[in-house]
Amino acid sequence: MVRPDLTRLKEHFELKLQAVKQLADVVDAVKRGDSDLVLLDMRDREDYRRGHMKGALSMPLEEIDKRYRDLPKDKDIVTYCYNQYCHLSTLGALKLVEHGIPAKEMNVGWSEWVRLGNPLHDDSEGSRECNDHCRLVIQTIITSSG
């Protein structure tokens, strides 16, 4: 028989595995251009504009309550923030789940993503595609949230 405290730890880790999206899975999806993955950048909008994970949408924590209806319920929604110790992604995923949006948080953040050389959009890249796309995404989300 398993001790009660070990049973609670087991439950914790099982739930954690359901709530977290692994870096390798996100990297593979981004590189494939997987349309079933929606990355939500929980950082402030200025930091998003300076650089973000390729394909990510900006949705700062304080905007979730107004904008969650714009998110698809049939996609894999994954939140991220500044680094693996930042809780904005946890808080964002929690708010989304409270609104009925199935969401997970990534187990790393922006700083680890960049350090590992994963796909991104940033000012230094000088990507016309990113500049046009990123502005459109921000504008569309702001406009659609009313």
Buried (B, 14 or more C-beta within 10 A) or exposed (E): EEEEEEEEEEEEEEEEEEBBBEBEBBBEBBEEEBEEBBBBBBBBBEBBBEBBBBBBBBBBBEBBEEBBEEBEEEBBBBBBBBBBEBEBBBBBBBBBBEBEBEBBBBBBBBBBBBEEEBEBBBEEEEBEEBBEBBEEBBEEBEEEEE
